[in-house]
Amino acid sequence: MSLATDLLLAQTILAIHLAVITFNIFGLVVIPIGAWRGWPWVRIFWWRALHLGALFVVAIQAVLGRACFLTIWQSQLQQAAGGQGYRQPFIQTWIDHLLFWNLPILFFSTIYVLVWIYVLFLWWRVPPRWP
């Protein structure tokens, strides 16, 4: 692939990663609010199962001490595009700093497992409805 293609793919992976993070956080916030407000869509089974599954993948990767596969893929594409030698767009740089913190994996593992437990609690407390 060309450098431009690798860079474009890396930026696309970053956008997908941001969308997944937004989806996960959105669910954590709106499920309890929706239950309280009586919003029936927060009990849609496929949506809740997708949310539960996405956060399971995050938690299990952290417990295994592995970086997110999207992070790894983006990093490989950025390196193929010339590593740090290119100038990233402002928004991408800002999002990178927002998403990737330089903290020990144990910190993230603990947070992700606690979030996973919270999502399991929400599954029990605000159960999804079968179609």
N, CA, C and O atoms as CSV, one atom per row, in Angstrom:
chain,resi,resn,atom,element,x,y,z
A,1,MET,N,N,0.840,-1.191,0.000
A,1,MET,CA,C,0.000,0.000,0.000
A,1,MET,C,C,0.875,1.240,0.000
A,1,MET,O,O,2.040,1.194,0.394
A,2,SER,N,N,0.310,2.334,-0.440
A,2,SER,CA,C,1.058,3.584,-0.462
A,2,SER,C,C,1.020,4.243,0.915
A,2,SER,O,O,0.205,3.889,1.767
A,3,LEU,N,N,1.901,5.190,1.111
A,3,LEU,CA,C,1.942,5.906,2.387
A,3,LEU,C,C,0.630,6.642,2.636
A,3,LEU,O,O,0.128,6.666,3.760
A,4,ALA,N,N,0.080,7.240,1.588
A,4,ALA,CA,C,-1.180,7.974,1.741
A,4,ALA,C,C,-2.317,7.034,2.119
A,4,ALA,O,O,-3.165,7.384,2.940
A,5,THR,N,N,-2.341,5.849,1.529
A,5,THR,CA,C,-3.373,4.865,1.848
A,5,THR,C,C,-3.233,4.386,3.282
A,5,THR,O,O,-4.228,4.270,3.997
A,6,ASP,N,N,-2.006,4.106,3.711
A,6,ASP,CA,C,-1.771,3.680,5.090
A,6,ASP,C,C,-2.209,4.756,6.075
A,6,ASP,O,O,-2.829,4.457,7.096
A,7,LEU,N,N,-1.888,5.997,5.769
A,7,LEU,CA,C,-2.271,7.099,6.647
A,7,LEU,C,C,-3.787,7.247,6.699
A,7,LEU,O,O,-4.356,7.440,7.773
A,8,LEU,N,N,-4.435,7.160,5.555
A,8,LEU,CA,C,-5.894,7.260,5.507
A,8,LEU,C,C,-6.539,6.112,6.296
A,8,LEU,O,O,-7.502,6.333,7.030
A,9,LEU,N,N,-6.017,4.900,6.150
A,9,LEU,CA,C,-6.543,3.767,6.910
A,9,LEU,C,C,-6.319,3.952,8.414
A,9,LEU,O,O,-7.192,3.625,9.218
A,10,ALA,N,N,-5.158,4.473,8.789
A,10,ALA,CA,C,-4.879,4.728,10.211
A,10,ALA,C,C,-5.872,5.741,10.773
A,10,ALA,O,O,-6.365,5.578,11.889
A,11,GLN,N,N,-6.162,6.775,10.008
A,11,GLN,CA,C,-7.123,7.783,10.455
A,11,GLN,C,C,-8.534,7.213,10.507
A,11,GLN,O,O,-9.324,7.586,11.374
A,12,THR,N,N,-8.851,6.315,9.588
A,12,THR,CA,C,-10.160,5.656,9.598
A,12,THR,C,C,-10.305,4.774,10.830
A,12,THR,O,O,-11.354,4.763,11.474
A,13,ILE,N,N,-9.249,4.034,11.154
A,13,ILE,CA,C,-9.271,3.194,12.365
A,13,ILE,C,C,-9.438,4.073,13.595
A,13,ILE,O,O,-10.174,3.708,14.512
A,14,LEU,N,N,-8.776,5.215,13.634
A,14,LEU,CA,C,-8.927,6.142,14.758
A,14,LEU,C,C,-10.375,6.603,14.872
A,14,LEU,O,O,-10.915,6.671,15.976
A,15,ALA,N,N,-11.006,6.920,13.751
A,15,ALA,CA,C,-12.409,7.347,13.769
A,15,ALA,C,C,-13.321,6.224,14.261
A,15,ALA,O,O,-14.247,6.468,15.034
A,16,ILE,N,N,-13.061,5.001,13.814
A,16,ILE,CA,C,-13.847,3.849,14.275
A,16,ILE,C,C,-13.650,3.643,15.777
A,16,ILE,O,O,-14.603,3.382,16.510
A,17,HIS,N,N,-12.403,3.764,16.218
A,17,HIS,CA,C,-12.087,3.609,17.640
A,17,HIS,C,C,-12.846,4.649,18.468
A,17,HIS,O,O,-13.412,4.329,19.514
A,18,LEU,N,N,-12.853,5.877,17.996
A,18,LEU,CA,C,-13.573,6.944,18.692
A,18,LEU,C,C,-15.075,6.645,18.718
A,18,LEU,O,O,-15.735,6.895,19.727
A,19,ALA,N,N,-15.617,6.117,17.626
A,19,ALA,CA,C,-17.039,5.769,17.573
A,19,ALA,C,C,-17.364,4.656,18.569
A,19,ALA,O,O,-18.401,4.702,19.230
A,20,VAL,N,N,-16.493,3.665,18.681
A,20,VAL,CA,C,-16.715,2.566,19.627
A,20,VAL,C,C,-16.671,3.095,21.062
A,20,VAL,O,O,-17.508,2.730,21.886
A,21,ILE,N,N,-15.707,3.945,21.353
A,21,ILE,CA,C,-15.607,4.527,22.698
A,21,ILE,C,C,-16.848,5.350,23.013
A,21,ILE,O,O,-17.395,5.259,24.112
A,22,THR,N,N,-17.292,6.152,22.052
A,22,THR,CA,C,-18.489,6.969,22.235
A,22,THR,C,C,-19.715,6.085,22.472
A,22,THR,O,O,-20.527,6.370,23.352
A,23,PHE,N,N,-19.847,5.012,21.687
A,23,PHE,CA,C,-20.946,4.063,21.850
A,23,PHE,C,C,-20.935,3.464,23.255
A,23,PHE,O,O,-21.975,3.385,23.909
A,24,ASN,N,N,-19.764,3.046,23.713
A,24,ASN,CA,C,-19.655,2.428,25.032
A,24,ASN,C,C,-20.020,3.407,26.142
A,24,ASN,O,O,-20.781,3.062,27.046
A,25,ILE,N,N,-19.493,4.607,26.083
A,25,ILE,CA,C,-19.785,5.608,27.115
A,25,ILE,C,C,-21.254,6.014,27.053
A,25,ILE,O,O,-21.907,6.156,28.086
A,26,PHE,N,N,-21.769,6.199,25.848
A,26,PHE,CA,C,-23.174,6.555,25.661
A,26,PHE,C,C,-24.073,5.537,26.357
A,26,PHE,O,O,-24.994,5.909,27.085
A,27,GLY,N,N,-23.804,4.256,26.131
A,27,GLY,CA,C,-24.599,3.209,26.760
A,27,GLY,C,C,-24.530,3.245,28.275
A,27,GLY,O,O,-25.540,3.063,28.956
A,28,LEU,N,N,-23.333,3.481,28.801
A,28,LEU,CA,C,-23.167,3.525,30.255
A,28,LEU,C,C,-24.003,4.635,30.885
A,28,LEU,O,O,-24.469,4.505,32.017
A,29,VAL,N,N,-24.186,5.713,30.154
A,29,VAL,CA,C,-24.928,6.863,30.670
A,29,VAL,C,C,-26.431,6.730,30.417
A,29,VAL,O,O,-27.234,6.935,31.327
A,30,VAL,N,N,-26.814,6.385,29.180
A,30,VAL,CA,C,-28.243,6.433,28.845
A,30,VAL,C,C,-29.047,5.228,29.321
A,30,VAL,O,O,-30.265,5.332,29.464
A,31,ILE,N,N,-28.414,4.103,29.567
A,31,ILE,CA,C,-29.192,2.949,30.035
A,31,ILE,C,C,-29.843,3.244,31.390
A,31,ILE,O,O,-31.051,3.052,31.526
A,32,PRO,N,N,-29.093,3.702,32.397
A,32,PRO,CA,C,-29.778,3.998,33.667
A,32,PRO,C,C,-30.730,5.191,33.558
A,32,PRO,O,O,-31.795,5.184,34.175
A,33,ILE,N,N,-30.364,6.207,32.786
A,33,ILE,CA,C,-31.255,7.361,32.616
A,33,ILE,C,C,-32.526,6.927,31.884
A,33,ILE,O,O,-33.633,7.314,32.257
A,34,GLY,N,N,-32.349,6.116,30.833
A,34,GLY,CA,C,-33.502,5.637,30.075
A,34,GLY,C,C,-34.422,4.760,30.900
A,34,GLY,O,O,-35.641,4.819,30.742
A,35,ALA,N,N,-33.855,3.947,31.780
A,35,ALA,CA,C,-34.682,3.120,32.662
A,35,ALA,C,C,-35.493,4.008,33.595
A,35,ALA,O,O,-36.681,3.769,33.813
A,36,TRP,N,N,-34.860,5.016,34.135
A,36,TRP,CA,C,-35.518,5.946,35.045
A,36,TRP,C,C,-36.614,6.735,34.336
A,36,TRP,O,O,-37.685,6.967,34.897
A,37,ARG,N,N,-36.334,7.149,33.083
A,37,ARG,CA,C,-37.286,7.964,32.311
A,37,ARG,C,C,-38.322,7.124,31.555
A,37,ARG,O,O,-39.269,7.669,30.989
A,38,GLY,N,N,-38.143,5.804,31.546
A,38,GLY,CA,C,-39.091,4.943,30.869
A,38,GLY,C,C,-38.909,4.865,29.359
A,38,GLY,O,O,-39.868,4.603,28.633
A,39,TRP,N,N,-37.701,5.088,28.885
A,39,TRP,CA,C,-37.433,5.011,27.452
A,39,TRP,C,C,-37.343,3.542,27.045
A,39,TRP,O,O,-36.443,2.838,27.505
A,40,PRO,N,N,-38.232,3.072,26.214
A,40,PRO,CA,C,-38.222,1.639,25.875
A,40,PRO,C,C,-37.015,1.216,25.033
A,40,PRO,O,O,-36.621,0.051,25.088
A,41,TRP,N,N,-36.426,2.107,24.271
A,41,TRP,CA,C,-35.322,1.734,23.384
A,41,TRP,C,C,-34.067,1.329,24.144
A,41,TRP,O,O,-33.201,0.666,23.573
A,42,VAL,N,N,-33.940,1.706,25.418
A,42,VAL,CA,C,-32.745,1.279,26.162
A,42,VAL,C,C,-32.816,-0.188,26.548
A,42,VAL,O,O,-31.858,-0.732,27.098
A,43,ARG,N,N,-33.930,-0.827,26.269
A,43,ARG,CA,C,-34.088,-2.257,26.553
A,43,ARG,C,C,-34.063,-3.106,25.284
A,43,ARG,O,O,-34.352,-4.302,25.335
A,44,ILE,N,N,-33.723,-2.504,24.155
A,44,ILE,CA,C,-33.637,-3.257,22.897
A,44,ILE,C,C,-32.513,-4.287,23.030
A,44,ILE,O,O,-31.365,-3.953,23.322
A,45,PHE,N,N,-32.883,-5.536,22.809
A,45,PHE,CA,C,-31.957,-6.627,23.089
A,45,PHE,C,C,-30.676,-6.541,22.275
A,45,PHE,O,O,-29.597,-6.609,22.862
A,46,TRP,N,N,-30.735,-6.396,20.960
A,46,TRP,CA,C,-29.529,-6.423,20.125
A,46,TRP,C,C,-28.597,-5.278,20.478
A,46,TRP,O,O,-27.377,-5.442,20.451
A,47,TRP,N,N,-29.157,-4.112,20.811
A,47,TRP,CA,C,-28.344,-2.952,21.172
A,47,TRP,C,C,-27.614,-3.201,22.490
A,47,TRP,O,O,-26.428,-2.900,22.625
A,48,ARG,N,N,-28.335,-3.751,23.449
A,48,ARG,CA,C,-27.742,-4.040,24.751
A,48,ARG,C,C,-26.705,-5.143,24.652
A,48,ARG,O,O,-25.658,-5.075,25.296
A,49,ALA,N,N,-26.996,-6.179,23.833
A,49,ALA,CA,C,-26.035,-7.270,23.660
A,49,ALA,C,C,-24.763,-6.759,22.992
A,49,ALA,O,O,-23.663,-7.161,23.371
A,50,LEU,N,N,-24.898,-5.885,22.010
A,50,LEU,CA,C,-23.732,-5.293,21.353
A,50,LEU,C,C,-22.911,-4.465,22.343
A,50,LEU,O,O,-21.682,-4.515,22.332
A,51,HIS,N,N,-23.592,-3.711,23.192
A,51,HIS,CA,C,-22.914,-2.905,24.211
A,51,HIS,C,C,-22.175,-3.803,25.208
A,51,HIS,O,O,-21.015,-3.556,25.536
A,52,LEU,N,N,-22.850,-4.829,25.678
A,52,LEU,CA,C,-22.244,-5.778,26.615
A,52,LEU,C,C,-21.034,-6.459,25.984
A,52,LEU,O,O,-19.988,-6.590,26.619
A,53,GLY,N,N,-21.181,-6.891,24.738
A,53,GLY,CA,C,-20.079,-7.563,24.039
A,53,GLY,C,C,-18.886,-6.660,23.792
A,53,GLY,O,O,-17.741,-7.080,23.953
A,54,ALA,N,N,-19.149,-5.420,23.401
A,54,ALA,CA,C,-18.054,-4.475,23.140
A,54,ALA,C,C,-17.249,-4.225,24.411
A,54,ALA,O,O,-16.019,-4.205,24.380
A,55,LEU,N,N,-17.944,-4.037,25.518
A,55,LEU,CA,C,-17.229,-3.794,26.769
A,55,LEU,C,C,-16.557,-5.050,27.299
A,55,LEU,O,O,-15.553,-4.960,28.006
A,56,PHE,N,N,-17.097,-6.223,26.968
A,56,PHE,CA,C,-16.424,-7.468,27.331
A,56,PHE,C,C,-15.084,-7.569,26.612
A,56,PHE,O,O,-14.080,-7.945,27.218
A,57,VAL,N,N,-15.062,-7.237,25.327
A,57,VAL,CA,C,-13.812,-7.278,24.553
A,57,VAL,C,C,-12.786,-6.328,25.174
A,57,VAL,O,O,-11.615,-6.683,25.306
A,58,VAL,N,N,-13.215,-5.139,25.549
A,58,VAL,CA,C,-12.314,-4.163,26.172
A,58,VAL,C,C,-11.751,-4.717,27.482
A,58,VAL,O,O,-10.546,-4.655,27.725
A,59,ALA,N,N,-12.637,-5.260,28.324
A,59,ALA,CA,C,-12.206,-5.762,29.635
A,59,ALA,C,C,-11.278,-6.958,29.504
A,59,ALA,O,O,-10.266,-7.033,30.201
A,60,ILE,N,N,-11.605,-7.893,28.624
A,60,ILE,CA,C,-10.779,-9.104,28.507
A,60,ILE,C,C,-9.399,-8.772,27.935
A,60,ILE,O,O,-8.400,-9.358,28.355
A,61,GLN,N,N,-9.335,-7.844,26.989
A,61,GLN,CA,C,-8.026,-7.430,26.462
A,61,GLN,C,C,-7.182,-6.812,27.569
A,61,GLN,O,O,-5.981,-7.070,27.655
A,62,ALA,N,N,-7.804,-5.996,28.416
A,62,ALA,CA,C,-7.070,-5.354,29.506
A,62,ALA,C,C,-6.601,-6.385,30.529
A,62,ALA,O,O,-5.465,-6.319,30.998
A,63,VAL,N,N,-7.468,-7.336,30.877
A,63,VAL,CA,C,-7.091,-8.379,31.847
A,63,VAL,C,C,-5.933,-9.210,31.309
A,63,VAL,O,O,-5.051,-9.617,32.064
A,64,LEU,N,N,-5.939,-9.463,30.002
A,64,LEU,CA,C,-4.851,-10.234,29.388
A,64,LEU,C,C,-3.593,-9.393,29.167
A,64,LEU,O,O,-2.576,-9.907,28.700
A,65,GLY,N,N,-3.660,-8.100,29.503
A,65,GLY,CA,C,-2.496,-7.231,29.353
A,65,GLY,C,C,-2.205,-6.841,27.915
A,65,GLY,O,O,-1.074,-6.492,27.577
A,66,ARG,N,N,-3.216,-6.898,27.074
A,66,ARG,CA,C,-3.034,-6.583,25.655
A,66,ARG,C,C,-3.645,-5.224,25.338
A,66,ARG,O,O,-4.662,-4.836,25.914
A,67,ALA,N,N,-3.029,-4.530,24.441
A,67,ALA,CA,C,-3.600,-3.280,23.953
A,67,ALA,C,C,-4.788,-3.616,23.062
A,67,ALA,O,O,-4.878,-4.719,22.523
A,68,CYS,N,N,-5.679,-2.680,22.915
A,68,CYS,CA,C,-6.838,-2.841,22.047
A,68,CYS,C,C,-6.365,-3.141,20.622
A,68,CYS,O,O,-5.416,-2.529,20.131
A,69,PHE,N,N,-7.039,-4.089,19.967
A,69,PHE,CA,C,-6.638,-4.456,18.612
A,69,PHE,C,C,-6.763,-3.281,17.654
A,69,PHE,O,O,-6.024,-3.214,16.671
A,70,LEU,N,N,-7.684,-2.349,17.916
A,70,LEU,CA,C,-7.787,-1.157,17.070
A,70,LEU,C,C,-6.562,-0.255,17.256
A,70,LEU,O,O,-6.066,0.336,16.297
A,71,THR,N,N,-6.088,-0.158,18.486
A,71,THR,CA,C,-4.877,0.625,18.760
A,71,THR,C,C,-3.676,0.023,18.053
A,71,THR,O,O,-2.875,0.741,17.454
A,72,ILE,N,N,-3.552,-1.295,18.125
A,72,ILE,CA,C,-2.430,-1.983,17.482
A,72,ILE,C,C,-2.488,-1.789,15.972
A,72,ILE,O,O,-1.480,-1.478,15.338
A,73,TRP,N,N,-3.658,-1.972,15.411
A,73,TRP,CA,C,-3.832,-1.834,13.968
A,73,TRP,C,C,-3.529,-0.414,13.505
A,73,TRP,O,O,-2.845,-0.214,12.501
A,74,GLN,N,N,-4.044,0.575,14.244
A,74,GLN,CA,C,-3.778,1.971,13.901
A,74,GLN,C,C,-2.284,2.271,13.979
A,74,GLN,O,O,-1.736,2.939,13.102
A,75,SER,N,N,-1.631,1.783,15.020
A,75,SER,CA,C,-0.206,2.019,15.201
A,75,SER,C,C,0.604,1.414,14.061
A,75,SER,O,O,1.528,2.045,13.549
A,76,GLN,N,N,0.260,0.199,13.664
A,76,GLN,CA,C,0.969,-0.447,12.548
A,76,GLN,C,C,0.797,0.339,11.251
A,76,GLN,O,O,1.750,0.500,10.488
A,77,LEU,N,N,-0.396,0.821,11.008
A,77,LEU,CA,C,-0.647,1.603,9.795
A,77,LEU,C,C,0.089,2.935,9.838
A,77,LEU,O,O,0.610,3.384,8.817
A,78,GLN,N,N,0.138,3.569,10.998
A,78,GLN,CA,C,0.871,4.829,11.123
A,78,GLN,C,C,2.359,4.605,10.889
A,78,GLN,O,O,3.012,5.420,10.236
A,79,GLN,N,N,2.900,3.516,11.412
A,79,GLN,CA,C,4.310,3.210,11.190
A,79,GLN,C,C,4.566,2.936,9.718
A,79,GLN,O,O,5.584,3.364,9.174
A,80,ALA,N,N,3.652,2.225,9.069
A,80,ALA,CA,C,3.800,1.957,7.635
A,80,ALA,C,C,3.730,3.248,6.817
A,80,ALA,O,O,4.291,3.334,5.725
A,81,ALA,N,N,3.041,4.239,7.357
A,81,ALA,CA,C,2.913,5.520,6.656
A,81,ALA,C,C,4.067,6.459,6.971
A,81,ALA,O,O,4.045,7.615,6.550
A,82,GLY,N,N,5.055,5.999,7.690
A,82,GLY,CA,C,6.205,6.841,7.978
A,82,GLY,C,C,6.372,7.178,9.439
A,82,GLY,O,O,7.164,8.054,9.786
A,83,GLY,N,N,5.649,6.508,10.290
A,83,GLY,CA,C,5.802,6.704,11.733
A,83,GLY,C,C,5.473,8.110,12.157
A,83,GLY,O,O,4.471,8.684,11.732
A,84,GLN,N,N,6.315,8.656,12.989
A,84,GLN,CA,C,6.107,9.995,13.511
A,84,GLN,C,C,6.580,11.079,12.548
A,84,GLN,O,O,6.477,12.269,12.846
A,85,GLY,N,N,7.095,10.666,11.396
A,85,GLY,CA,C,7.654,11.641,10.467
A,85,GLY,C,C,6.649,12.513,9.764
A,85,GLY,O,O,7.018,13.554,9.220
A,86,TYR,N,N,5.382,12.123,9.756
A,86,TYR,CA,C,4.389,12.955,9.096
A,86,TYR,C,C,3.695,13.841,10.116
A,86,TYR,O,O,3.729,13.577,11.318
A,87,ARG,N,N,3.072,14.884,9.624
A,87,ARG,CA,C,2.366,15.806,10.493
A,87,ARG,C,C,0.886,15.432,10.516
A,87,ARG,O,O,0.213,15.450,9.486
A,88,GLN,N,N,0.391,15.092,11.706
A,88,GLN,CA,C,-1.006,14.689,11.838
A,88,GLN,C,C,-1.902,15.927,11.850
A,88,GLN,O,O,-1.481,17.000,12.281
A,89,PRO,N,N,-3.139,15.772,11.375
A,89,PRO,CA,C,-4.091,16.869,11.491
A,89,PRO,C,C,-4.352,17.200,12.961
A,89,PRO,O,O,-4.191,16.341,13.827
A,90,PHE,N,N,-4.746,18.413,13.237
A,90,PHE,CA,C,-4.966,18.879,14.609
A,90,PHE,C,C,-5.956,17.999,15.360
A,90,PHE,O,O,-5.691,17.588,16.490
A,91,ILE,N,N,-7.101,17.707,14.732
A,91,ILE,CA,C,-8.134,16.917,15.411
A,91,ILE,C,C,-7.603,15.539,15.762
A,91,ILE,O,O,-7.853,15.043,16.861
A,92,GLN,N,N,-6.880,14.916,14.854
A,92,GLN,CA,C,-6.332,13.582,15.132
A,92,GLN,C,C,-5.353,13.641,16.300
A,92,GLN,O,O,-5.378,12.771,17.170
A,93,THR,N,N,-4.499,14.648,16.329
A,93,THR,CA,C,-3.541,14.798,17.429
A,93,THR,C,C,-4.274,14.966,18.753
A,93,THR,O,O,-3.902,14.351,19.752
A,94,TRP,N,N,-5.305,15.788,18.766
A,94,TRP,CA,C,-6.081,16.036,19.980
A,94,TRP,C,C,-6.759,14.755,20.447
A,94,TRP,O,O,-6.737,14.441,21.637
A,95,ILE,N,N,-7.363,14.013,19.519
A,95,ILE,CA,C,-8.044,12.766,19.872
A,95,ILE,C,C,-7.042,11.738,20.382
A,95,ILE,O,O,-7.327,11.027,21.345
A,96,ASP,N,N,-5.864,11.650,19.744
A,96,ASP,CA,C,-4.828,10.728,20.228
A,96,ASP,C,C,-4.478,11.006,21.682
A,96,ASP,O,O,-4.375,10.082,22.488
A,97,HIS,N,N,-4.295,12.278,22.018
A,97,HIS,CA,C,-3.937,12.636,23.395
A,97,HIS,C,C,-5.095,12.373,24.356
A,97,HIS,O,O,-4.873,12.049,25.523
A,98,LEU,N,N,-6.309,12.508,23.876
A,98,LEU,CA,C,-7.474,12.261,24.711
A,98,LEU,C,C,-7.653,10.772,24.978
A,98,LEU,O,O,-8.019,10.383,26.088
A,99,LEU,N,N,-7.402,9.937,23.977
A,99,LEU,CA,C,-7.664,8.503,24.086
A,99,LEU,C,C,-6.527,7.705,24.713
A,99,LEU,O,O,-6.781,6.751,25.449
A,100,PHE,N,N,-5.305,8.069,24.443
A,100,PHE,CA,C,-4.171,7.228,24.833
A,100,PHE,C,C,-3.379,7.881,25.963
A,100,PHE,O,O,-2.600,8.809,25.746
A,101,TRP,N,N,-3.603,7.369,27.177
A,101,TRP,CA,C,-2.940,7.895,28.368
A,101,TRP,C,C,-1.737,7.036,28.699
A,101,TRP,O,O,-1.753,5.823,28.487
A,102,ASN,N,N,-0.708,7.656,29.212
A,102,ASN,CA,C,0.515,6.941,29.574
A,102,ASN,C,C,0.442,6.517,31.045
A,102,ASN,O,O,1.111,7.083,31.909
A,103,LEU,N,N,-0.392,5.506,31.300
A,103,LEU,CA,C,-0.564,4.956,32.641
A,103,LEU,C,C,-0.355,3.450,32.582
A,103,LEU,O,O,-0.461,2.855,31.509
A,104,PRO,N,N,-0.058,2.820,33.725
A,104,PRO,CA,C,0.166,1.369,33.717
A,104,PRO,C,C,-1.096,0.600,33.302
A,104,PRO,O,O,-2.215,1.051,33.544
A,105,ILE,N,N,-0.902,-0.552,32.681
A,105,ILE,CA,C,-2.014,-1.373,32.211
A,105,ILE,C,C,-2.906,-1.803,33.369
A,105,ILE,O,O,-4.105,-2.005,33.173
A,106,LEU,N,N,-2.352,-1.947,34.569
A,106,LEU,CA,C,-3.156,-2.330,35.730
A,106,LEU,C,C,-4.246,-1.299,36.015
A,106,LEU,O,O,-5.356,-1.656,36.411
A,107,PHE,N,N,-3.929,-0.030,35.814
A,107,PHE,CA,C,-4.927,1.030,35.998
A,107,PHE,C,C,-6.109,0.797,35.062
A,107,PHE,O,O,-7.262,0.810,35.494
A,108,PHE,N,N,-5.819,0.585,33.784
A,108,PHE,CA,C,-6.871,0.384,32.793
A,108,PHE,C,C,-7.616,-0.928,33.022
A,108,PHE,O,O,-8.838,-0.987,32.883
A,109,SER,N,N,-6.881,-1.970,33.371
A,109,SER,CA,C,-7.523,-3.264,33.636
A,109,SER,C,C,-8.544,-3.136,34.747
A,109,SER,O,O,-9.660,-3.643,34.634
A,110,THR,N,N,-8.171,-2.465,35.812
A,110,THR,CA,C,-9.074,-2.274,36.944
A,110,THR,C,C,-10.311,-1.484,36.528
A,110,THR,O,O,-11.434,-1.871,36.851
A,111,ILE,N,N,-10.109,-0.396,35.824
A,111,ILE,CA,C,-11.234,0.430,35.372
A,111,ILE,C,C,-12.144,-0.370,34.451
A,111,ILE,O,O,-13.363,-0.361,34.622
A,112,TYR,N,N,-11.561,-1.065,33.472
A,112,TYR,CA,C,-12.369,-1.803,32.501
A,112,TYR,C,C,-13.145,-2.942,33.141
A,112,TYR,O,O,-14.288,-3.197,32.762
A,113,VAL,N,N,-12.543,-3.630,34.105
A,113,VAL,CA,C,-13.252,-4.709,34.789
A,113,VAL,C,C,-14.390,-4.131,35.636
A,113,VAL,O,O,-15.479,-4.703,35.679
A,114,LEU,N,N,-14.144,-3.008,36.304
A,114,LEU,CA,C,-15.212,-2.367,37.078
A,114,LEU,C,C,-16.351,-1.903,36.165
A,114,LEU,O,O,-17.522,-2.026,36.524
A,115,VAL,N,N,-16.021,-1.381,35.010
A,115,VAL,CA,C,-17.050,-0.982,34.040
A,115,VAL,C,C,-17.825,-2.205,33.567
A,115,VAL,O,O,-19.049,-2.153,33.443
A,116,TRP,N,N,-17.122,-3.306,33.301
A,116,TRP,CA,C,-17.771,-4.545,32.879
A,116,TRP,C,C,-18.750,-5.027,33.958
A,116,TRP,O,O,-19.860,-5.452,33.641
A,117,ILE,N,N,-18.343,-4.963,35.222
A,117,ILE,CA,C,-19.228,-5.355,36.329
A,117,ILE,C,C,-20.448,-4.431,36.370
A,117,ILE,O,O,-21.565,-4.891,36.605
A,118,TYR,N,N,-20.242,-3.151,36.146
A,118,TYR,CA,C,-21.349,-2.193,36.100
A,118,TYR,C,C,-22.324,-2.521,34.971
A,118,TYR,O,O,-23.539,-2.442,35.153
A,119,VAL,N,N,-21.789,-2.891,33.800
A,119,VAL,CA,C,-22.643,-3.242,32.665
A,119,VAL,C,C,-23.428,-4.521,32.960
A,119,VAL,O,O,-24.598,-4.630,32.594
A,120,LEU,N,N,-22.791,-5.479,33.616
A,120,LEU,CA,C,-23.520,-6.685,34.032
A,120,LEU,C,C,-24.632,-6.332,35.021
A,120,LEU,O,O,-25.734,-6.878,34.952
A,121,PHE,N,N,-24.334,-5.421,35.934
A,121,PHE,CA,C,-25.349,-4.946,36.873
A,121,PHE,C,C,-26.504,-4.298,36.116
A,121,PHE,O,O,-27.666,-4.554,36.432
A,122,LEU,N,N,-26.200,-3.461,35.118
A,122,LEU,CA,C,-27.254,-2.827,34.317
A,122,LEU,C,C,-28.072,-3.865,33.560
A,122,LEU,O,O,-29.286,-3.716,33.415
A,123,TRP,N,N,-27.409,-4.922,33.072
A,123,TRP,CA,C,-28.124,-5.991,32.364
A,123,TRP,C,C,-29.158,-6.635,33.297
A,123,TRP,O,O,-30.264,-6.972,32.873
A,124,TRP,N,N,-28.787,-6.799,34.565
A,124,TRP,CA,C,-29.680,-7.385,35.554
A,124,TRP,C,C,-30.741,-6.378,36.007
A,124,TRP,O,O,-31.921,-6.715,36.103
A,125,ARG,N,N,-30.317,-5.149,36.283
A,125,ARG,CA,C,-31.232,-4.128,36.835
A,125,ARG,C,C,-32.170,-3.544,35.787
A,125,ARG,O,O,-33.320,-3.225,36.088
A,126,VAL,N,N,-31.683,-3.404,34.559
A,126,VAL,CA,C,-32.479,-2.883,33.444
A,126,VAL,C,C,-32.418,-3.929,32.345
A,126,VAL,O,O,-31.738,-3.732,31.339
A,127,PRO,N,N,-33.119,-5.034,32.525
A,127,PRO,CA,C,-32.963,-6.142,31.580
A,127,PRO,C,C,-33.484,-5.784,30.188
A,127,PRO,O,O,-34.502,-5.108,30.046
A,128,PRO,N,N,-32.766,-6.251,29.165
A,128,PRO,CA,C,-33.252,-6.041,27.799
A,128,PRO,C,C,-34.470,-6.925,27.550
A,128,PRO,O,O,-34.691,-7.927,28.229
A,129,ARG,N,N,-35.240,-6.522,26.566
A,129,ARG,CA,C,-36.431,-7.302,26.187
A,129,ARG,C,C,-36.183,-8.016,24.891
A,129,ARG,O,O,-35.611,-7.451,23.959
A,130,TRP,N,N,-36.615,-9.270,24.827
A,130,TRP,CA,C,-36.510,-10.033,23.591
A,130,TRP,C,C,-37.462,-9.436,22.553
A,130,TRP,O,O,-38.516,-8.902,22.899
A,131,PRO,N,N,-37.083,-9.532,21.295
A,131,PRO,CA,C,-37.955,-8.958,20.246
A,131,PRO,C,C,-39.316,-9.632,20.184
A,131,PRO,O,O,-40.152,-9.262,19.360
